Structures are given as C-alpha cells and as structure tokens.
Amino acid sequence: MSEHEAAVKSTGQRLRRAEKTADTARDQHIAAVIAALKDGERPTDVAEWSRFTATYVRDLARDAGIPPASRRRDL
C-alpha cells in the first residue's frame, strides 16, 4: 500500500466517524429544541439559543405536531 493510499483511507475513515458524530449531535440538538418547544418555550427564544433559524425551528415544531403559538395582544 502506498503512502498516499494509506493517507486517503485513513482520513476517509476519520471523516466517516466525524460525520456520524455530527449526525448524532444534530439529532440530539433537534430533540432538545423540540423538547423546549413542547415545554412552552417561545420559538423565537429557542431559535436564538440554537444554531437554527427561526423558520427552521417553526418547521421542526410543526413536524412535531406543536401548534403555532397564539399571538399576544397587549391591550
């Protein structure tokens, strides 16, 4: 096996492990976002805390069956 073949194979394996770790971290982050929303946290606050946009947080909420927050009117 050449030096280059070994390097490509080795770095490819490290990349696959890193991608798997990143996928797991993303799934855990999404679960935490959904849990916060289900517990009544405001989507705008959750978006600010997370690495996701407000639009994506709302999409996650809808996909999880969380109804839109009612609009408050200060009268």
PyMOL Python script that loads the backbone (N, CA, C, O; Angstrom):
from pymol import cmd

cmd.read_pdbstr("""\
ATOM      1  N   MET A   1       0.865  -1.170   0.000  1.00  0.00           N
ATOM      2  CA  MET A   1       0.000   0.000   0.000  1.00  0.00           C
ATOM      3  C   MET A   1       0.911   1.232   0.000  1.00  0.00           C
ATOM      4  O   MET A   1       1.859   1.319   0.779  1.00  0.00           O
ATOM      5  N   SER A   2       0.603   2.175  -0.886  1.00  0.00           N
ATOM      6  CA  SER A   2       1.425   3.382  -0.955  1.00  0.00           C
ATOM      7  C   SER A   2       1.101   4.330   0.201  1.00  0.00           C
ATOM      8  O   SER A   2       0.076   4.187   0.868  1.00  0.00           O
ATOM      9  N   GLU A   3       1.964   5.269   0.420  1.00  0.00           N
ATOM     10  CA  GLU A   3       1.770   6.284   1.457  1.00  0.00           C
ATOM     11  C   GLU A   3       0.481   7.076   1.196  1.00  0.00           C
ATOM     12  O   GLU A   3      -0.252   7.402   2.129  1.00  0.00           O
ATOM     13  N   HIS A   4       0.218   7.375  -0.054  1.00  0.00           N
ATOM     14  CA  HIS A   4      -0.970   8.150  -0.412  1.00  0.00           C
ATOM     15  C   HIS A   4      -2.254   7.340  -0.207  1.00  0.00           C
ATOM     16  O   HIS A   4      -3.254   7.859   0.289  1.00  0.00           O
ATOM     17  N   GLU A   5      -2.211   6.068  -0.594  1.00  0.00           N
ATOM     18  CA  GLU A   5      -3.377   5.206  -0.388  1.00  0.00           C
ATOM     19  C   GLU A   5      -3.701   5.099   1.098  1.00  0.00           C
ATOM     20  O   GLU A   5      -4.862   5.186   1.499  1.00  0.00           O
ATOM     21  N   ALA A   6      -2.670   4.911   1.904  1.00  0.00           N
ATOM     22  CA  ALA A   6      -2.873   4.800   3.352  1.00  0.00           C
ATOM     23  C   ALA A   6      -3.446   6.094   3.913  1.00  0.00           C
ATOM     24  O   ALA A   6      -4.343   6.066   4.756  1.00  0.00           O
ATOM     25  N   ALA A   7      -2.932   7.224   3.450  1.00  0.00           N
ATOM     26  CA  ALA A   7      -3.420   8.517   3.934  1.00  0.00           C
ATOM     27  C   ALA A   7      -4.878   8.739   3.538  1.00  0.00           C
ATOM     28  O   ALA A   7      -5.682   9.194   4.353  1.00  0.00           O
ATOM     29  N   VAL A   8      -5.219   8.422   2.296  1.00  0.00           N
ATOM     30  CA  VAL A   8      -6.601   8.603   1.823  1.00  0.00           C
ATOM     31  C   VAL A   8      -7.551   7.693   2.591  1.00  0.00           C
ATOM     32  O   VAL A   8      -8.623   8.130   3.010  1.00  0.00           O
ATOM     33  N   LYS A   9      -7.174   6.440   2.776  1.00  0.00           N
ATOM     34  CA  LYS A   9      -8.033   5.520   3.515  1.00  0.00           C
ATOM     35  C   LYS A   9      -8.190   5.952   4.973  1.00  0.00           C
ATOM     36  O   LYS A   9      -9.290   5.918   5.524  1.00  0.00           O
ATOM     37  N   SER A  10      -7.091   6.353   5.581  1.00  0.00           N
ATOM     38  CA  SER A  10      -7.126   6.760   6.983  1.00  0.00           C
ATOM     39  C   SER A  10      -7.974   8.015   7.186  1.00  0.00           C
ATOM     40  O   SER A  10      -8.809   8.068   8.089  1.00  0.00           O
ATOM     41  N   THR A  11      -7.760   9.004   6.357  1.00  0.00           N
ATOM     42  CA  THR A  11      -8.545  10.233   6.503  1.00  0.00           C
ATOM     43  C   THR A  11      -9.999  10.010   6.128  1.00  0.00           C
ATOM     44  O   THR A  11     -10.887  10.661   6.680  1.00  0.00           O
ATOM     45  N   GLY A  12     -10.253   9.110   5.208  1.00  0.00           N
ATOM     46  CA  GLY A  12     -11.639   8.771   4.855  1.00  0.00           C
ATOM     47  C   GLY A  12     -12.375   8.137   6.027  1.00  0.00           C
ATOM     48  O   GLY A  12     -13.540   8.448   6.274  1.00  0.00           O
ATOM     49  N   GLN A  13     -11.699   7.254   6.744  1.00  0.00           N
ATOM     50  CA  GLN A  13     -12.300   6.649   7.928  1.00  0.00           C
ATOM     51  C   GLN A  13     -12.574   7.689   9.003  1.00  0.00           C
ATOM     52  O   GLN A  13     -13.628   7.663   9.639  1.00  0.00           O
ATOM     53  N   ARG A  14     -11.629   8.611   9.213  1.00  0.00           N
ATOM     54  CA  ARG A  14     -11.833   9.678  10.207  1.00  0.00           C
ATOM     55  C   ARG A  14     -13.001  10.566   9.808  1.00  0.00           C
ATOM     56  O   ARG A  14     -13.787  10.988  10.656  1.00  0.00           O
ATOM     57  N   LEU A  15     -13.113  10.846   8.523  1.00  0.00           N
ATOM     58  CA  LEU A  15     -14.217  11.681   8.045  1.00  0.00           C
ATOM     59  C   LEU A  15     -15.558  10.993   8.271  1.00  0.00           C
ATOM     60  O   LEU A  15     -16.512  11.641   8.702  1.00  0.00           O
ATOM     61  N   ARG A  16     -15.651   9.714   7.992  1.00  0.00           N
ATOM     62  CA  ARG A  16     -16.898   8.969   8.220  1.00  0.00           C
ATOM     63  C   ARG A  16     -17.283   8.976   9.697  1.00  0.00           C
ATOM     64  O   ARG A  16     -18.454   9.153  10.034  1.00  0.00           O
ATOM     65  N   ARG A  17     -16.300   8.783  10.581  1.00  0.00           N
ATOM     66  CA  ARG A  17     -16.577   8.833  12.027  1.00  0.00           C
ATOM     67  C   ARG A  17     -17.050  10.222  12.445  1.00  0.00           C
ATOM     68  O   ARG A  17     -17.984  10.348  13.237  1.00  0.00           O
ATOM     69  N   ALA A  18     -16.416  11.253  11.921  1.00  0.00           N
ATOM     70  CA  ALA A  18     -16.802  12.632  12.256  1.00  0.00           C
ATOM     71  C   ALA A  18     -18.215  12.937  11.765  1.00  0.00           C
ATOM     72  O   ALA A  18     -18.988  13.596  12.461  1.00  0.00           O
ATOM     73  N   GLU A  19     -18.553  12.461  10.573  1.00  0.00           N
ATOM     74  CA  GLU A  19     -19.905  12.688  10.038  1.00  0.00           C
ATOM     75  C   GLU A  19     -20.941  11.983  10.898  1.00  0.00           C
ATOM     76  O   GLU A  19     -22.013  12.529  11.156  1.00  0.00           O
ATOM     77  N   LYS A  20     -20.626  10.779  11.341  1.00  0.00           N
ATOM     78  CA  LYS A  20     -21.553  10.040  12.197  1.00  0.00           C
ATOM     79  C   LYS A  20     -21.747  10.772  13.526  1.00  0.00           C
ATOM     80  O   LYS A  20     -22.868  10.880  14.022  1.00  0.00           O
ATOM     81  N   THR A  21     -20.655  11.273  14.096  1.00  0.00           N
ATOM     82  CA  THR A  21     -20.733  12.037  15.338  1.00  0.00           C
ATOM     83  C   THR A  21     -21.548  13.310  15.132  1.00  0.00           C
ATOM     84  O   THR A  21     -22.357  13.675  15.986  1.00  0.00           O
ATOM     85  N   ALA A  22     -21.340  13.984  14.007  1.00  0.00           N
ATOM     86  CA  ALA A  22     -22.087  15.209  13.713  1.00  0.00           C
ATOM     87  C   ALA A  22     -23.577  14.910  13.547  1.00  0.00           C
ATOM     88  O   ALA A  22     -24.419  15.675  14.017  1.00  0.00           O
ATOM     89  N   ASP A  23     -23.906  13.803  12.882  1.00  0.00           N
ATOM     90  CA  ASP A  23     -25.315  13.423  12.716  1.00  0.00           C
ATOM     91  C   ASP A  23     -25.967  13.162  14.071  1.00  0.00           C
ATOM     92  O   ASP A  23     -27.103  13.575  14.306  1.00  0.00           O
ATOM     93  N   THR A  24     -25.261  12.489  14.945  1.00  0.00           N
ATOM     94  CA  THR A  24     -25.787  12.214  16.289  1.00  0.00           C
ATOM     95  C   THR A  24     -25.992  13.512  17.059  1.00  0.00           C
ATOM     96  O   THR A  24     -27.020  13.692  17.712  1.00  0.00           O
ATOM     97  N   ALA A  25     -25.025  14.412  16.989  1.00  0.00           N
ATOM     98  CA  ALA A  25     -25.136  15.697  17.683  1.00  0.00           C
ATOM     99  C   ALA A  25     -26.302  16.509  17.141  1.00  0.00           C
ATOM    100  O   ALA A  25     -27.019  17.146  17.913  1.00  0.00           O
ATOM    101  N   ARG A  26     -26.502  16.498  15.841  1.00  0.00           N
ATOM    102  CA  ARG A  26     -27.616  17.230  15.224  1.00  0.00           C
ATOM    103  C   ARG A  26     -28.946  16.652  15.696  1.00  0.00           C
ATOM    104  O   ARG A  26     -29.859  17.401  16.044  1.00  0.00           O
ATOM    105  N   ASP A  27     -29.063  15.322  15.711  1.00  0.00           N
ATOM    106  CA  ASP A  27     -30.299  14.683  16.178  1.00  0.00           C
ATOM    107  C   ASP A  27     -30.582  15.054  17.635  1.00  0.00           C
ATOM    108  O   ASP A  27     -31.730  15.306  18.000  1.00  0.00           O
ATOM    109  N   GLN A  28     -29.547  15.086  18.457  1.00  0.00           N
ATOM    110  CA  GLN A  28     -29.721  15.453  19.862  1.00  0.00           C
ATOM    111  C   GLN A  28     -30.119  16.922  19.998  1.00  0.00           C
ATOM    112  O   GLN A  28     -30.936  17.270  20.851  1.00  0.00           O
ATOM    113  N   HIS A  29     -29.549  17.771  19.168  1.00  0.00           N
ATOM    114  CA  HIS A  29     -29.881  19.200  19.191  1.00  0.00           C
ATOM    115  C   HIS A  29     -31.341  19.411  18.786  1.00  0.00           C
ATOM    116  O   HIS A  29     -32.055  20.195  19.412  1.00  0.00           O
ATOM    117  N   ILE A  30     -31.777  18.719  17.752  1.00  0.00           N
ATOM    118  CA  ILE A  30     -33.171  18.815  17.314  1.00  0.00           C
ATOM    119  C   ILE A  30     -34.097  18.336  18.420  1.00  0.00           C
ATOM    120  O   ILE A  30     -35.127  18.962  18.673  1.00  0.00           O
ATOM    121  N   ALA A  31     -33.751  17.235  19.086  1.00  0.00           N
ATOM    122  CA  ALA A  31     -34.574  16.722  20.183  1.00  0.00           C
ATOM    123  C   ALA A  31     -34.668  17.742  21.312  1.00  0.00           C
ATOM    124  O   ALA A  31     -35.734  17.910  21.906  1.00  0.00           O
ATOM    125  N   ALA A  32     -33.562  18.427  21.615  1.00  0.00           N
ATOM    126  CA  ALA A  32     -33.576  19.442  22.669  1.00  0.00           C
ATOM    127  C   ALA A  32     -34.438  20.636  22.271  1.00  0.00           C
ATOM    128  O   ALA A  32     -35.153  21.193  23.104  1.00  0.00           O
ATOM    129  N   VAL A  33     -34.373  21.025  21.011  1.00  0.00           N
ATOM    130  CA  VAL A  33     -35.201  22.135  20.514  1.00  0.00           C
ATOM    131  C   VAL A  33     -36.679  21.769  20.632  1.00  0.00           C
ATOM    132  O   VAL A  33     -37.480  22.569  21.116  1.00  0.00           O
ATOM    133  N   ILE A  34     -37.041  20.571  20.194  1.00  0.00           N
ATOM    134  CA  ILE A  34     -38.439  20.137  20.253  1.00  0.00           C
ATOM    135  C   ILE A  34     -38.910  20.028  21.698  1.00  0.00           C
ATOM    136  O   ILE A  34     -40.037  20.414  22.010  1.00  0.00           O
ATOM    137  N   ALA A  35     -38.065  19.510  22.580  1.00  0.00           N
ATOM    138  CA  ALA A  35     -38.436  19.409  23.994  1.00  0.00           C
ATOM    139  C   ALA A  35     -38.699  20.785  24.583  1.00  0.00           C
ATOM    140  O   ALA A  35     -39.655  20.966  25.338  1.00  0.00           O
ATOM    141  N   ALA A  36     -37.859  21.755  24.244  1.00  0.00           N
ATOM    142  CA  ALA A  36     -38.057  23.121  24.753  1.00  0.00           C
ATOM    143  C   ALA A  36     -39.374  23.697  24.247  1.00  0.00           C
ATOM    144  O   ALA A  36     -40.100  24.343  25.002  1.00  0.00           O
ATOM    145  N   LEU A  37     -39.682  23.469  22.989  1.00  0.00           N
ATOM    146  CA  LEU A  37     -40.927  23.973  22.421  1.00  0.00           C
ATOM    147  C   LEU A  37     -42.141  23.303  23.068  1.00  0.00           C
ATOM    148  O   LEU A  37     -43.131  23.963  23.382  1.00  0.00           O
ATOM    149  N   LYS A  38     -42.053  21.997  23.260  1.00  0.00           N
ATOM    150  CA  LYS A  38     -43.162  21.271  23.884  1.00  0.00           C
ATOM    151  C   LYS A  38     -43.382  21.713  25.325  1.00  0.00           C
ATOM    152  O   LYS A  38     -44.494  21.625  25.845  1.00  0.00           O
ATOM    153  N   ASP A  39     -42.323  22.188  25.963  1.00  0.00           N
ATOM    154  CA  ASP A  39     -42.422  22.638  27.350  1.00  0.00           C
ATOM    155  C   ASP A  39     -42.874  24.093  27.441  1.00  0.00           C
ATOM    156  O   ASP A  39     -42.949  24.658  28.531  1.00  0.00           O
ATOM    157  N   GLY A  40     -43.174  24.696  26.289  1.00  0.00           N
ATOM    158  CA  GLY A  40     -43.747  26.033  26.281  1.00  0.00           C
ATOM    159  C   GLY A  40     -42.792  27.180  26.028  1.00  0.00           C
ATOM    160  O   GLY A  40     -43.191  28.342  26.095  1.00  0.00           O
ATOM    161  N   GLU A  41     -41.545  26.875  25.741  1.00  0.00           N
ATOM    162  CA  GLU A  41     -40.603  27.962  25.430  1.00  0.00           C
ATOM    163  C   GLU A  41     -41.007  28.613  24.104  1.00  0.00           C
ATOM    164  O   GLU A  41     -41.520  27.947  23.205  1.00  0.00           O
ATOM    165  N   ARG A  42     -40.771  29.907  23.998  1.00  0.00           N
ATOM    166  CA  ARG A  42     -41.139  30.634  22.791  1.00  0.00           C
ATOM    167  C   ARG A  42     -40.209  30.251  21.644  1.00  0.00           C
ATOM    168  O   ARG A  42     -38.994  30.180  21.828  1.00  0.00           O
ATOM    169  N   PRO A  43     -40.777  30.001  20.452  1.00  0.00           N
ATOM    170  CA  PRO A  43     -39.938  29.635  19.300  1.00  0.00           C
ATOM    171  C   PRO A  43     -38.841  30.656  19.004  1.00  0.00           C
ATOM    172  O   PRO A  43     -37.738  30.277  18.611  1.00  0.00           O
ATOM    173  N   THR A  44     -39.128  31.932  19.185  1.00  0.00           N
ATOM    174  CA  THR A  44     -38.089  32.935  18.918  1.00  0.00           C
ATOM    175  C   THR A  44     -36.930  32.798  19.902  1.00  0.00           C
ATOM    176  O   THR A  44     -35.772  32.978  19.525  1.00  0.00           O
ATOM    177  N   ASP A  45     -37.234  32.481  21.157  1.00  0.00           N
ATOM    178  CA  ASP A  45     -36.166  32.275  22.144  1.00  0.00           C
ATOM    179  C   ASP A  45     -35.367  31.019  21.808  1.00  0.00           C
ATOM    180  O   ASP A  45     -34.136  31.030  21.846  1.00  0.00           O
ATOM    181  N   VAL A  46     -36.066  29.947  21.483  1.00  0.00           N
ATOM    182  CA  VAL A  46     -35.389  28.680  21.165  1.00  0.00           C
ATOM    183  C   VAL A  46     -34.490  28.862  19.947  1.00  0.00           C
ATOM    184  O   VAL A  46     -33.373  28.345  19.918  1.00  0.00           O
ATOM    185  N   ALA A  47     -34.964  29.585  18.953  1.00  0.00           N
ATOM    186  CA  ALA A  47     -34.138  29.842  17.765  1.00  0.00           C
ATOM    187  C   ALA A  47     -32.891  30.624  18.139  1.00  0.00           C
ATOM    188  O   ALA A  47     -31.809  30.355  17.617  1.00  0.00           O
ATOM    189  N   GLU A  48     -33.032  31.590  19.037  1.00  0.00           N
ATOM    190  CA  GLU A  48     -31.888  32.386  19.466  1.00  0.00           C
ATOM    191  C   GLU A  48     -30.855  31.528  20.197  1.00  0.00           C
ATOM    192  O   GLU A  48     -29.651  31.729  20.037  1.00  0.00           O
ATOM    193  N   TRP A  49     -31.326  30.577  20.992  1.00  0.00           N
ATOM    194  CA  TRP A  49     -30.426  29.704  21.748  1.00  0.00           C
ATOM    195  C   TRP A  49     -29.754  28.667  20.862  1.00  0.00           C
ATOM    196  O   TRP A  49     -28.644  28.219  21.150  1.00  0.00           O
ATOM    197  N   SER A  50     -30.428  28.289  19.786  1.00  0.00           N
ATOM    198  CA  SER A  50     -29.938  27.188  18.947  1.00  0.00           C
ATOM    199  C   SER A  50     -29.101  27.732  17.798  1.00  0.00           C
ATOM    200  O   SER A  50     -28.869  28.935  17.677  1.00  0.00           O
ATOM    201  N   ARG A  51     -28.667  26.823  16.981  1.00  0.00           N
ATOM    202  CA  ARG A  51     -27.934  27.218  15.781  1.00  0.00           C
ATOM    203  C   ARG A  51     -28.852  27.236  14.567  1.00  0.00           C
ATOM    204  O   ARG A  51     -28.384  27.359  13.435  1.00  0.00           O
ATOM    205  N   PHE A  52     -30.160  27.113  14.794  1.00  0.00           N
ATOM    206  CA  PHE A  52     -31.135  27.070  13.709  1.00  0.00           C
ATOM    207  C   PHE A  52     -31.830  28.415  13.526  1.00  0.00           C
ATOM    208  O   PHE A  52     -31.909  29.218  14.456  1.00  0.00           O
ATOM    209  N   THR A  53     -32.326  28.644  12.329  1.00  0.00           N
ATOM    210  CA  THR A  53     -33.098  29.860  12.068  1.00  0.00           C
ATOM    211  C   THR A  53     -34.482  29.721  12.694  1.00  0.00           C
ATOM    212  O   THR A  53     -34.933  28.616  12.996  1.00  0.00           O
ATOM    213  N   ALA A  54     -35.143  30.852  12.881  1.00  0.00           N
ATOM    214  CA  ALA A  54     -36.498  30.837  13.428  1.00  0.00           C
ATOM    215  C   ALA A  54     -37.438  30.053  12.520  1.00  0.00           C
ATOM    216  O   ALA A  54     -38.316  29.339  13.005  1.00  0.00           O
ATOM    217  N   THR A  55     -37.263  30.179  11.229  1.00  0.00           N
ATOM    218  CA  THR A  55     -38.103  29.449  10.273  1.00  0.00           C
ATOM    219  C   THR A  55     -37.925  27.944  10.441  1.00  0.00           C
ATOM    220  O   THR A  55     -38.906  27.201  10.435  1.00  0.00           O
ATOM    221  N   TYR A  56     -36.698  27.497  10.588  1.00  0.00           N
ATOM    222  CA  TYR A  56     -36.442  26.070  10.745  1.00  0.00           C
ATOM    223  C   TYR A  56     -37.004  25.561  12.075  1.00  0.00           C
ATOM    224  O   TYR A  56     -37.538  24.454  12.142  1.00  0.00           O
ATOM    225  N   VAL A  57     -36.885  26.365  13.125  1.00  0.00           N
ATOM    226  CA  VAL A  57     -37.453  25.978  14.421  1.00  0.00           C
ATOM    227  C   VAL A  57     -38.973  25.836  14.296  1.00  0.00           C
ATOM    228  O   VAL A  57     -39.551  24.890  14.832  1.00  0.00           O
ATOM    229  N   ARG A  58     -39.616  26.759  13.598  1.00  0.00           N
ATOM    230  CA  ARG A  58     -41.071  26.640  13.389  1.00  0.00           C
ATOM    231  C   ARG A  58     -41.404  25.387  12.584  1.00  0.00           C
ATOM    232  O   ARG A  58     -42.385  24.705  12.881  1.00  0.00           O
ATOM    233  N   ASP A  59     -40.602  25.079  11.572  1.00  0.00           N
ATOM    234  CA  ASP A  59     -40.825  23.857  10.784  1.00  0.00           C
ATOM    235  C   ASP A  59     -40.677  22.611  11.653  1.00  0.00           C
ATOM    236  O   ASP A  59     -41.466  21.673  11.535  1.00  0.00           O
ATOM    237  N   LEU A  60     -39.669  22.599  12.524  1.00  0.00           N
ATOM    238  CA  LEU A  60     -39.496  21.466  13.432  1.00  0.00           C
ATOM    239  C   LEU A  60     -40.713  21.329  14.346  1.00  0.00           C
ATOM    240  O   LEU A  60     -41.190  20.224  14.604  1.00  0.00           O
ATOM    241  N   ALA A  61     -41.204  22.467  14.828  1.00  0.00           N
ATOM    242  CA  ALA A  61     -42.382  22.450  15.706  1.00  0.00           C
ATOM    243  C   ALA A  61     -43.587  21.870  14.973  1.00  0.00           C
ATOM    244  O   ALA A  61     -44.287  21.014  15.514  1.00  0.00           O
ATOM    245  N   ARG A  62     -43.835  22.324  13.759  1.00  0.00           N
ATOM    246  CA  ARG A  62     -44.986  21.816  13.002  1.00  0.00           C
ATOM    247  C   ARG A  62     -44.838  20.318  12.744  1.00  0.00           C
ATOM    248  O   ARG A  62     -45.800  19.563  12.884  1.00  0.00           O
ATOM    249  N   ASP A  63     -43.636  19.892  12.368  1.00  0.00           N
ATOM    250  CA  ASP A  63     -43.396  18.467  12.103  1.00  0.00           C
ATOM    251  C   ASP A  63     -43.591  17.621  13.350  1.00  0.00           C
ATOM    252  O   ASP A  63     -43.942  16.445  13.255  1.00  0.00           O
ATOM    253  N   ALA A  64     -43.365  18.211  14.521  1.00  0.00           N
ATOM    254  CA  ALA A  64     -43.529  17.504  15.794  1.00  0.00           C
ATOM    255  C   ALA A  64     -44.967  17.615  16.320  1.00  0.00           C
ATOM    256  O   ALA A  64     -45.283  17.100  17.392  1.00  0.00           O
ATOM    257  N   GLY A  65     -45.827  18.286  15.559  1.00  0.00           N
ATOM    258  CA  GLY A  65     -47.224  18.412  15.970  1.00  0.00           C
ATOM    259  C   GLY A  65     -47.472  19.493  17.000  1.00  0.00           C
ATOM    260  O   GLY A  65     -48.511  19.489  17.660  1.00  0.00           O
ATOM    261  N   ILE A  66     -46.549  20.409  17.149  1.00  0.00           N
ATOM    262  CA  ILE A  66     -46.713  21.504  18.100  1.00  0.00           C
ATOM    263  C   ILE A  66     -47.454  22.628  17.396  1.00  0.00           C
ATOM    264  O   ILE A  66     -46.984  23.121  16.371  1.00  0.00           O
ATOM    265  N   PRO A  67     -48.596  23.045  17.918  1.00  0.00           N
ATOM    266  CA  PRO A  67     -49.372  24.087  17.233  1.00  0.00           C
ATOM    267  C   PRO A  67     -48.664  25.446  17.317  1.00  0.00           C
ATOM    268  O   PRO A  67     -47.868  25.685  18.225  1.00  0.00           O
ATOM    269  N   PRO A  68     -48.962  26.321  16.368  1.00  0.00           N
ATOM    270  CA  PRO A  68     -48.368  27.657  16.427  1.00  0.00           C
ATOM    271  C   PRO A  68     -48.751  28.363  17.722  1.00  0.00           C
ATOM    272  O   PRO A  68     -49.854  28.186  18.241  1.00  0.00           O
ATOM    273  N   ALA A  69     -47.834  29.154  18.227  1.00  0.00           N
ATOM    274  CA  ALA A  69     -48.116  29.931  19.433  1.00  0.00           C
ATOM    275  C   ALA A  69     -49.158  30.991  19.092  1.00  0.00           C
ATOM    276  O   ALA A  69     -49.137  31.561  18.002  1.00  0.00           O
ATOM    277  N   SER A  70     -50.054  31.249  20.013  1.00  0.00           N
ATOM    278  CA  SER A  70     -51.049  32.294  19.777  1.00  0.00           C
ATOM    279  C   SER A  70     -50.365  33.649  19.914  1.00  0.00           C
ATOM    280  O   SER A  70     -49.437  33.824  20.705  1.00  0.00           O
ATOM    281  N   ARG A  71     -50.834  34.567  19.149  1.00  0.00           N
ATOM    282  CA  ARG A  71     -50.274  35.919  19.221  1.00  0.00           C
ATOM    283  C   ARG A  71     -50.844  36.639  20.400  1.00  0.00           C
ATOM    284  O   ARG A  71     -52.055  36.642  20.621  1.00  0.00           O
ATOM    285  N   ARG A  72     -49.966  37.255  21.161  1.00  0.00           N
ATOM    286  CA  ARG A  72     -50.409  38.033  22.317  1.00  0.00           C
ATOM    287  C   ARG A  72     -50.698  39.458  21.864  1.00  0.00           C
ATOM    288  O   ARG A  72     -49.978  40.026  21.044  1.00  0.00           O
ATOM    289  N   ARG A  73     -51.729  40.000  22.397  1.00  0.00           N
ATOM    290  CA  ARG A  73     -52.041  41.394  22.123  1.00  0.00           C
ATOM    291  C   ARG A  73     -52.064  42.124  23.447  1.00  0.00           C
ATOM    292  O   ARG A  73     -52.858  41.811  24.334  1.00  0.00           O
ATOM    293  N   ASP A  74     -51.194  43.088  23.566  1.00  0.00           N
ATOM    294  CA  ASP A  74     -51.167  43.898  24.771  1.00  0.00           C
ATOM    295  C   ASP A  74     -52.147  45.043  24.602  1.00  0.00           C
ATOM    296  O   ASP A  74     -51.867  46.023  23.910  1.00  0.00           O
ATOM    297  N   LEU A  75     -53.284  44.908  25.234  1.00  0.00           N
ATOM    298  CA  LEU A  75     -54.319  45.945  25.109  1.00  0.00           C
ATOM    299  C   LEU A  75     -54.428  46.733  26.375  1.00  0.00           C
ATOM    300  O   LEU A  75     -55.244  47.650  26.463  1.00  0.00           O
TER     301      LEU A  75
END
""", "prot")
cmd.dss("prot")
cmd.show_as("cartoon", "prot")
cmd.util.cbc("prot")
cmd.orient("prot")
